[in-house]
Amino acid sequence: MNRPLLCVHGHFYQPPREDPWTGRIPIEAGAEPYPNFNAKITAECYRPNAELGNFARVSFDLGPTLASWLEREAPDVYRSIQRQARSELPAAGNAMAQAYSHRILPLANRRDKVTQVRWGIADFVHRFGYTPRGMWLPETAVDVETLEVLVENDLEFTILAPWQAAIPDVDVRRPYRVQLAGGRSIVVFFYDAGLSDGISFNPDATVDATAFARCRLTQGSDSGEWDTWIDEAPPLTLIATDGECYGHHQPDRQHFLHALLYGEASRAGLDVTFLSGYLDRYGATIDAQLAPATSWSCSHGVCRWSTGCACTEGDSSWKAVAFQALTALTAELDSAYERAAGGLLRDPWEARNEYIAVLLDQISSDDFISRHAMRPLDEEDRQAALDLLKAQLYGQRMHTSCGFFWDDLARLEMRNNLAYAAQAIRCIERASGARLETRFSDDLRHARSERTGRTGDEVLAAALS
């Protein structure tokens, strides 16, 4: 009989730290002796985990903003992670894609969901050389439409928290199949919340890999729970955490992870596996429904990134104002884009979906415009088409979840989101003449930083100056 299985997933991601106007990361206080937190976390986490070979034994996703920084600033670490993404499972790989700019997908319209998923897939294929079978959803935020978009783009599975299921007492030892419209379905793996939270938030839990494997991983084995195999499939323990737990949030825990996956789990009676390999061998045989619009880090669904809630300290009412302002700006940007691009590009929205090829330097911007133009364009029209596409890029970046995750409007993350919004406004004005700044500024006026007293329109004005 097959032994019980263990899969550890690491979500490796950093928000865009570059100044949206200069493209350079400023010196960041608190990262000393490193110039910024990307460099600090690389030294404490990404490099040691790569050197230990941990990426070969975990399921993982590597966020596009982090991957592009590693490719540029730590190429040896980047190449090592690339190699390890399919070193032990060549046919299927052990890495997952991530929705492109870490946007909360249930809060996006369907067209933006499609772009986020397609850009995330393209980024993954560019970096790892094979088609992803699963996608990590930012903050595991999900709704049915998001799953429909995943399936439409040939993705087979994702990972969610157990409380995101609509059924009570979900059995996290097995995957479930969620039925979708048109007879389609997608597999959901629910992670073990107790073990995942223990690794993430209890440093004492990860001091000793031997004790963790024998005392925590095998809970239930003595009572006979593991003796009940499900449809001939052994029970699966899935642990999902931020990858930065292993060496950054918790110093030296890369050694815990290495010991667990390269020895102690096996000695405790579990075999290490990956989710695509599990699906190939056992599949998913039972159905589940999901609760509407949920995530792993907000007990109020997705309010942390929209209306505000008690998941962040202090007065979070600014979030509702900023979210509504950005949502209204998206509608105006899209309308102006569609009007202006309609006379330049054969299919403006398909051009946007394929624009990722320019971002990945797979094609020059001039060749890209020539490929998508509905007619030969003069230099002025070519520049207008590029500005329109850049406005759409910045329109995606202004919704990065990190801007809403924290407790204050004046933090760097939301300042960057508003700077991206300012760039989108400038690009769309150059390309189409549409002037969107005044309304957006007025919409932000009632958002206020509890820490600094600055209002949203003031933060925007600083970004535009």
C-alpha positions in Angstrom: 0.0 0.0 0.0 1.3 3.5 -0.8 2.5 5.6 2.1 0.9 8.9 3.2 2.1 11.9 1.2 3.4 15.3 2.0 3.6 18.4 -0.2 5.0 21.7 0.9 4.0 24.7 -1.2 6.0 28.0 -1.0 4.5 31.2 -2.3 7.6 33.2 -3.3 6.7 36.8 -4.0 7.8 40.4 -3.5 5.7 43.5 -4.4 7.1 45.9 -7.1 9.6 48.0 -5.1 10.8 50.0 -8.0 9.9 53.7 -8.1 7.2 53.7 -10.8 8.7 56.7 -12.5 12.5 55.9 -12.4 12.3 52.1 -12.4 14.9 52.0 -9.6 14.5 50.7 -6.1 15.3 53.5 -3.6 17.4 52.8 -0.5 15.0 51.2 2.0 15.3 51.8 5.7 15.3 48.6 7.7 17.0 46.5 5.0 20.5 47.4 6.3 23.2 46.3 5.5 21.4 45.7 2.2 20.2 48.5 0.0 16.6 47.2 -0.2 14.4 44.3 1.0 14.7 42.4 -2.2 18.5 42.1 -1.7 18.0 41.4 2.0 15.5 38.6 1.5 17.5 37.1 -1.3 20.5 36.8 1.0 18.4 35.4 3.9 16.0 33.2 1.9 16.1 32.8 -1.9 19.8 32.1 -2.2 20.2 29.7 0.8 17.1 27.7 -0.3 18.4 27.5 -3.8 21.8 26.4 -2.7 20.3 23.7 -0.5 18.2 22.4 -3.4 14.9 23.1 -1.5 13.2 24.4 -4.7 13.5 20.9 -6.1 11.5 19.4 -3.3 8.7 22.0 -2.8 5.8 22.9 -4.9 6.2 26.7 -5.5 5.3 29.7 -7.4 7.6 32.6 -8.2 5.9 35.9 -8.6 6.7 37.8 -11.9 7.9 40.9 -10.1 10.3 38.9 -7.9 11.4 36.7 -10.8 12.3 39.7 -13.0 14.3 41.2 -10.2 16.2 38.0 -9.5 16.9 37.5 -13.2 18.5 41.0 -13.3 20.1 41.3 -9.9 20.8 37.7 -8.7 21.1 35.7 -12.0 22.8 32.7 -10.3 19.9 32.3 -7.9 17.4 32.7 -10.7 19.0 30.1 -12.9 19.2 27.6 -9.9 15.5 28.0 -9.3 14.8 27.5 -13.0 16.7 24.2 -13.0 15.0 23.0 -9.8 11.5 23.7 -11.1 11.5 20.3 -12.9 14.6 18.5 -11.7 12.6 15.7 -9.9 9.5 15.7 -11.9 10.6 16.4 -15.5 7.4 15.5 -17.2 5.1 17.8 -15.2 7.3 20.1 -13.1 6.8 21.2 -9.5 6.2 24.9 -10.0 2.9 26.8 -10.4 2.2 30.0 -12.3 0.9 33.1 -10.5 -1.6 35.7 -11.7 0.6 38.4 -13.1 0.6 41.5 -10.9 -0.7 40.0 -7.6 -4.2 41.4 -8.1 -7.2 40.2 -6.1 -9.0 38.5 -8.9 -12.5 38.4 -7.5 -12.4 42.2 -7.4 -11.5 42.4 -11.1 -13.8 42.3 -14.1 -13.7 39.2 -16.3 -11.6 40.9 -19.0 -8.9 41.8 -16.4 -9.0 38.3 -15.0 -8.2 37.0 -18.4 -5.3 39.3 -18.8 -3.9 38.6 -15.4 -4.1 34.8 -16.0 -2.7 34.9 -19.6 0.1 37.2 -18.6 0.9 34.9 -15.6 1.0 31.8 -17.8 3.2 33.6 -20.4 5.6 34.8 -17.8 5.9 31.2 -16.4 6.5 29.6 -19.8 9.1 32.2 -20.5 11.0 31.5 -17.3 10.6 27.7 -16.9 10.2 26.4 -20.4 7.0 24.4 -19.9 3.3 25.0 -19.6 2.0 25.4 -16.1 -0.7 23.0 -14.9 -1.7 25.0 -11.8 -1.9 28.6 -10.8 -1.4 30.3 -7.4 -4.1 32.9 -6.9 -2.9 36.0 -5.0 -3.9 35.7 -1.4 -5.7 32.6 -2.6 -8.6 35.0 -3.4 -11.2 33.2 -5.6 -14.6 33.3 -7.0 -16.3 31.0 -9.5 -15.6 33.3 -12.4 -11.9 33.2 -11.6 -11.9 29.4 -11.7 -13.7 29.6 -15.1 -11.0 31.8 -16.5 -8.3 29.4 -15.2 -10.0 26.4 -16.9 -10.5 28.4 -20.1 -6.7 28.8 -20.2 -6.1 25.1 -19.6 -5.1 25.2 -16.0 -6.0 22.2 -14.0 -5.7 23.0 -10.3 -5.2 25.7 -7.6 -4.6 25.8 -3.8 -7.1 27.2 -1.4 -7.6 27.5 2.4 -10.1 25.0 3.9 -12.5 27.8 5.0 -12.9 28.7 1.3 -15.0 25.6 0.7 -18.8 25.9 1.1 -19.0 22.5 2.7 -18.3 22.1 6.4 -15.4 20.1 7.8 -13.6 19.8 4.4 -11.2 16.9 4.4 -7.9 18.5 3.6 -6.3 15.1 3.0 -7.9 14.8 -0.4 -8.4 17.1 -3.4 -11.8 18.1 -4.6 -13.2 18.9 -8.0 -15.3 22.1 -8.5 -17.8 21.8 -11.3 -18.1 24.8 -13.6 -20.4 25.9 -16.4 -20.3 24.0 -19.7 -19.4 20.7 -18.0 -15.9 21.8 -17.1 -14.2 21.4 -13.8 -11.1 22.3 -11.9 -9.3 20.6 -9.0 -8.8 22.4 -5.7 -6.2 21.3 -3.1 -7.1 22.6 0.4 -4.0 23.1 2.6 -3.8 21.9 6.2 -4.4 25.2 8.1 -3.0 24.0 11.4 0.3 22.9 10.0 0.6 25.9 7.7 -0.1 28.4 10.4 2.3 26.6 12.7 5.1 27.0 10.3 4.2 30.6 9.5 3.5 32.0 12.9 5.0 29.7 15.6 8.9 29.8 15.4 9.0 27.0 18.0 7.3 24.6 15.6 10.2 24.7 13.1 13.2 24.4 15.4 13.5 20.7 15.0 12.5 19.0 11.7 12.6 15.5 13.4 10.2 16.5 16.1 7.9 18.3 13.6 7.7 15.2 11.4 7.2 12.7 14.2 4.9 14.8 16.4 3.0 17.1 14.0 2.9 15.4 10.6 1.8 12.0 12.0 -1.0 13.3 14.2 -4.0 11.0 13.4 -1.8 8.0 12.4 -2.0 6.4 15.9 -5.8 6.7 15.9 -6.1 4.9 12.6 -7.2 7.9 10.5 -4.4 7.2 8.0 -5.5 3.6 7.6 -8.5 4.7 5.7 -7.4 5.2 2.1 -9.6 7.3 -0.1 -10.5 5.7 -3.4 -7.1 3.9 -3.3 -5.3 7.2 -2.9 -3.2 7.7 0.2 -3.9 10.8 2.4 -2.1 13.9 1.3 -0.8 16.5 3.8 -0.5 19.9 2.0 1.3 22.7 3.8 1.1 26.2 2.1 3.1 29.1 3.4 4.8 32.2 2.2 8.2 31.1 0.9 9.9 33.8 2.9 9.2 31.9 6.1 12.2 29.8 5.3 15.1 32.1 6.2 13.7 35.6 6.3 10.6 35.7 8.5 12.1 32.9 10.5 16.0 32.9 10.4 17.7 29.7 9.3 14.5 27.8 8.7 15.8 26.9 5.3 17.7 24.1 7.1 14.4 23.0 8.7 12.8 22.8 5.3 15.8 20.9 3.9 15.9 18.4 6.7 12.1 17.8 6.6 11.9 17.2 2.8 15.2 15.3 2.3 14.9 13.0 5.3 12.7 13.5 8.3 9.3 13.2 6.5 10.4 9.9 5.0 11.6 8.6 8.3 8.2 9.5 9.8 6.5 7.5 7.2 5.5 10.1 4.5 6.6 10.4 0.9 7.2 13.8 -0.5 5.1 14.5 -3.6 4.0 17.4 -5.9 0.5 18.3 -6.8 0.7 17.6 -10.6 2.3 14.2 -9.9 -0.5 13.4 -7.4 -3.2 14.3 -10.0 -1.6 12.2 -12.6 -1.6 9.2 -10.3 -4.8 9.5 -8.3 -6.9 12.3 -9.7 -9.8 13.9 -7.8 -13.0 12.0 -7.3 -15.3 14.0 -5.1 -17.0 17.4 -5.7 -17.1 20.5 -3.6 -18.5 24.0 -3.9 -16.8 27.2 -2.9 -17.9 30.0 -0.7 -18.3 33.2 -2.6 -15.3 35.6 -2.9 -12.9 34.4 -0.2 -9.1 34.5 0.5 -6.6 33.0 2.9 -5.7 36.3 4.8 -9.0 38.0 5.3 -11.7 36.5 7.5 -14.2 38.8 5.8 -13.9 37.4 2.3 -12.0 40.1 0.3 -12.9 43.1 2.3 -9.3 43.7 3.2 -8.7 44.9 -0.4 -12.0 46.7 -1.0 -14.3 48.0 1.8 -11.8 47.7 4.7 -12.3 45.5 7.7 -10.8 44.6 11.1 -8.1 42.5 9.5 -5.9 45.7 9.6 -5.5 47.9 12.6 -7.0 51.4 12.8 -9.4 53.1 10.6 -9.6 51.2 7.3 -12.4 53.3 5.7 -9.8 54.8 3.3 -9.8 51.5 1.5 -13.4 51.8 0.3 -12.7 55.2 -1.1 -9.4 54.2 -2.8 -10.9 51.0 -4.2 -13.9 52.8 -5.7 -11.7 55.5 -7.1 -9.4 52.9 -8.8 -12.4 50.9 -10.0 -13.9 54.0 -11.6 -10.6 54.9 -13.2 -10.3 51.5 -14.7 -13.7 51.9 -16.4 -12.6 55.3 -17.8 -9.2 54.0 -18.9 -10.8 51.0 -20.6 -13.4 53.2 -22.4 -10.8 55.6 -23.7 -8.5 52.7 -24.7 -11.3 51.0 -26.6 -12.3 54.2 -28.5 -8.7 55.2 -29.4 -7.3 51.7 -30.1 -10.3 50.7 -32.1 -8.9 52.8 -35.0 -5.4 51.5 -34.7 -5.4 47.9 -33.6 -7.3 45.0 -35.2 -8.4 43.6 -31.8 -7.5 46.0 -28.9 -8.2 43.5 -26.1 -6.4 40.6 -27.7 -3.5 43.0 -28.3 -3.5 43.7 -24.6 -3.5 40.1 -23.7 -0.5 39.5 -26.0 1.4 42.6 -24.9 3.2 40.5 -22.3 5.5 39.4 -25.1 6.9 43.0 -25.2 7.3 43.1 -21.4 9.3 39.9 -21.6 11.5 41.2 -24.4 10.3 38.4 -26.7 9.4 40.9 -29.4 10.2 44.6 -30.0 7.5 47.1 -29.5 7.7 48.2 -33.1 7.3 44.6 -34.4 4.4 44.1 -32.0 2.5 47.1 -33.2 3.1 46.1 -36.8 1.7 42.7 -36.1 -1.5 44.0 -34.4 -2.1 47.2 -36.4 -5.2 47.3 -38.6 -3.4 49.3 -41.2 0.1 50.8 -41.8 0.6 53.4 -39.0 2.7 56.6 -39.2 5.0 57.4 -36.3 2.5 59.4 -34.4 -0.1 56.6 -34.5 2.5 54.0 -33.6 3.4 56.0 -30.5 -0.2 56.5 -29.7 -0.8 52.7 -29.9 2.2 52.1 -27.6 0.9 54.7 -25.1 -2.5 53.0 -25.1 -1.0 49.7 -24.3 1.3 51.2 -21.6 -1.8 52.7 -20.0 -3.3 49.3 -19.8 -0.1 47.9 -18.2 -0.1 50.6 -15.6 -3.9 50.1 -15.1 -3.2 46.6 -14.1 -0.3 47.5 -11.8 -2.3 50.1 -9.9 -4.5 47.3 -8.5 -1.5 45.4 -6.9 -2.9 43.8 -3.7 -0.1 45.1 -1.5 -1.4 48.6 -1.7 -4.5 47.5 0.2 -3.1 44.8 2.4 -1.6 47.1 5.0 -3.2 49.6 7.4 -2.4 53.0 6.0 -3.0 55.0 2.8 0.4 56.7 3.0 2.5 53.5 3.0 4.9 53.0 0.1 2.7 50.2 -1.4 -0.4 52.5 -2.0 1.8 55.4 -3.0 3.2 53.2 -5.7 -0.3 52.1 -6.8 -1.4 55.7 -7.1 1.8 56.5 -9.0 1.0 53.7 -11.5 -2.5 55.2 -11.8 -0.9 58.6 -12.5 1.2 57.0 -15.3 -1.9 55.4 -16.8 -3.6 58.8 -16.8 -0.6 60.5 -18.5 -0.4 57.8 -21.1 -4.0 57.8 -22.0 -4.0 61.6 -22.2 -1.1 61.6 -24.6 -2.7 58.9 -26.8 -6.3 59.9 -26.8 -6.7 63.3 -25.3 -8.9 61.9 -22.5 -8.3 63.8 -19.3 -9.0 61.6 -16.3 -7.0 63.3 -13.6 -9.6 65.7 -12.1 -12.3 63.1 -11.5 -9.8 60.6 -10.1 -8.3 63.2 -7.8 -11.8 64.2 -6.6 -12.7 60.6 -6.0 -9.7 60.2 -3.7 -10.3 63.3 -1.7 -12.1 61.5 1.1 -9.5 58.9 1.7 -7.2 59.9 4.6 -4.0 58.5 6.1 -4.6 58.0 9.8 -0.8 58.2 10.3 0.1 61.3 8.3 -3.3 63.1 7.8 -2.6 63.3 4.0 -5.6 62.7 1.8 -5.7 60.5 -1.3 -5.7 63.4 -3.7 -2.6 64.8 -2.0 -0.9 61.5 -2.3 -1.8 61.4 -6.0 -0.6 65.0 -6.5 2.8 64.0 -5.1 2.9 61.1 -7.5 2.0 63.4 -10.5 4.5 66.1 -9.6 
